[in-house]
Amino acid sequence: MKIILRTKLTKRQLIDAAELGLMQFLNWGICTMSWRAVSQANYLASVITDTTLATLTFFAFKKLMKGKDDDNFIQWLGYTVGGVLGTVVGIWSSIYILGK
């Protein structure tokens, strides 16, 4: 935590963290739905979720590769927190979308 307090955050770093967090939120939510679709042998849902997942992952990696900051802690934090929250919401929402 001391690293964060000593580092002056730029608006760009915060925007990057929010964008990466949103990407991971969507990725893991869709990934969770994909696992349920596969386990239910739902071909259409599997194709839709896997295509969406691959597309989002491509753009997330593209954004990460363009990163110029030496200290990407804030971006990592957004990326990680977004993934965790996406899994939780993905489990909850997949129950309603795909059924139990």
N, C-alpha and C positions, 0 to 999 in steps of 0.2 A: 504494500500500500504506500510506502514511503516514496516509491518510484513515481507513482501517479501524482502525489502531492508536489513533488519537485519538478515535474514536467508540466510545462505550459501547453495546454491542449489548444489546438487550432480548430477553427470551425470545420475545416476540411476533414480533419481526423474524426470529429464527432459525426459528420455526415457519412463518412466511410463506414464507421462502426454501425451506424443505424442501417445503412444499406445492406451491409453484410449480415447484420442481425436479422433483417427482414427476409433476405434470401435464404438464410439457414432455417428460419422459422417455417417458411413455405416448403423448403426442401424436406425437412424432417417430418412435417405434417403430411406431405404427399407420400414420402417414403413409408410412413406408418400405414397409410391407406393402401399403398401398393402391396405391402406384406399381407394385409388382410385379404386383398383381392386375390392374390396368388393362393393363399390358403383356402379360399372359397372356390377356386378354379373359375374365377370371373375374368374371362379373357378380355372383354372390352375394357373393363375398369383397369386391368393390368397394363394394357397397351396405352391407355390415356395417362395413367399415373407415371409409368416409366418414361414416356416421351416427355412429359412435363418435368420430371426429375432430371433427366439428362440435359434438357435445355437450361434449366436453372443452374445446374452444376457447372455447365460450360461457362455461363456468364459470371458465376462466382469466381471460378478459377481465373478467368480473363481479368477480372478486377483485381484479384490478389496478385497476379503476376505484374500488374502495372504499378503496384505499390512502391513508393519512393522513400517512405519513412524507415529509418533505422530502428525506431522503437515503435513496434506495431501492437503494443499491449492493448490499447483501447480497441483497435480493430479486432484483435483476437477475442477480447471480451464480448464484443457485440456478436461476433460469429458464433461463439460457444453458447452464450445465453440464448440466442435465437434458436439454435439447434435443440437445446433442452426444452424450451417452451414449445417449439414446434412438435416435438414428439408427444408431449402431454396433450396438446390440443388435437393432434392427429389421432390419438387413441380415442379421445372423447368424441370427436366429430365422425370418425369412421364407424362408430357404433350406430350413429343415426343415418349415415349415408349408405353403408353397406349392410347394416344389420348385424346382429350378434352371431 
